[in-house]
Amino acid sequence: MNNITDKSEKLFSLLPPLPVSFEGSFDCREGCIMRYLKNVTENDFNSFLSALANEGFEALQKRDQNGNMFAAYKKGCLRVNAFFTPCDSSMRVTAAENELTPRLTPDECEGTDGTVFYAFENDQTLIDCGMCLLVQCPDHSFFIVDSGHYFQPNDNDRIYKFMRERTPEDKKVTVCGWFITHAHTDHVSKLMDFLRYNTRDVIIEGFYQNLLPSDYAVWNGNHEEPETAEKLFKTLEAYPAPVYKLHTGMRFYVRNLTFDVMSTFEDIFPEHIDDYNDSSCAVMMSVDGSRVFIPGDASLKASKKLESRWGNTLKCDVVQISHHGHTGLSSDCYRLIGADTAIFPVTRIIFENELPKKAANRTAIDIASQHFITGDGTVCVPLPYKKESVTKLPDETMEDFAKIERLWKYKYSEEYKTYIYSKFLENGGSPEKLLLPTSPEGWIEPK
């Protein structure tokens, strides 16, 4: 037997028999093994849950959304999750020992302040990617999504400063949860830097993730990304905070926030993930009746799963546009999402270059009554959602065209550089306040 077969047989021997023969197994990392079953009925799913109960497993959660059925069980240190999807008559069962399950019942949140969702302006001085989202809860704590790229060298400090300025002076900055959609460098690099440099007066209560194994055959000879993923795994393992594992269909709670896990890499098996972005964990966040969809960089295979499984239940108020507006969710998916506000975590340059080429972007914008580009300034969305309450903070960063040309060989006309600089000023930007001072001509020499 190979290693996954050995682990699979050991774990699943502790469970009652599966209702039908399984078609394949997948090592989901962290000691978690998934078995995939097809030609499954709802009765098969329910009979398996009954068998778990009969063998002394305690039900932690049972959910039915759009016909998709999820259940989580435990017995001692063993955790079992089962997910049935009627659209393809399939069932996925995960089993793991000592897996950390997030809170599956409503949480309490002290405090009377409102809830605000922020789409953070990553530093665009040297690179045009990166994504960081933050939610401040009524008790002043923050739930964070991803972080930024290592070519955004100041962003771990900027993220800390952003939270410190919005936290009472007599309190430590509290991160009630840090959610990682996937382990690409532009989403996790600044998280690792933050953990290394910015936690002196910060409390981090837990991390939330389901990250694809770093040895999965998707990298096509790229060494940087899998090495970054492996470094992240080791960093999280060493940090003194729990690391919770998410599974599709699960609903978990953090403070006054409710999260439905809509997609993980587990959904695509037994198909092969050809685009690492399709390993993104996508969640729907709900606050007081308002809904924000966060797909990370989910791409076309994940999009098809979302469409077929969740249908109109994807409807929300605010959507983070997948993969920065590059190849991500489909037009059909954005029609189901039907968000009133669309947020692009990208620079204006990329937005203006990508939008005319991508039908999905046009669809999301046509449906929405307003859209925002994080490169123009951090977007502030008070929740519950009201369109007229959405605002934008002043633009804090701007491209250094001279350095970008040297780094990436991107070359822009003088007319376009002047236009981008004028947009920076129009968005409230101040050349004197830039961390790396730039102008349309490039680096500003210190006086």
Secondary structure, 3 states (H helix, E strand, C coil): CCHHHHHHHHHHCCCCCCCCCCCEEEECCCCCEEEEEECCCHHHHHHHHHHHHHCCCEEEEEEEECCEEEEEEEECCEEEEEEEECCCCEEEEEEEECCCCCCCCCCCCCCCCCEEEEECCCCCCCCCCCCEEEEECCCCCEEEEECCCCCCCCHHHHHHHHHHHCCCCCCCEEEEEEECCCCCHHHHHHHHHHHHHCCCCEEECCEEECCCCCCCCCCCCCCHHHHHHHHHHHHHHHCCCCEEECCCCCEEEECCEEEEEEECHHHCCCCCCCCHHHHCCEEEEEECCEEEEECCCCCHHHHHHHHHHHHHHHCCCEEECHHHHCCCCCHHHHHHHCCCEEEECCCHHHHHHHHHHCHHHHHHHHHCCEEEEHHHCCEEEEECCCHHHCEECCCCCCCCHHHHHHHHCCCCCHHHHHHHHHHHHHCCCCHHHCCCCEECCEECCCC
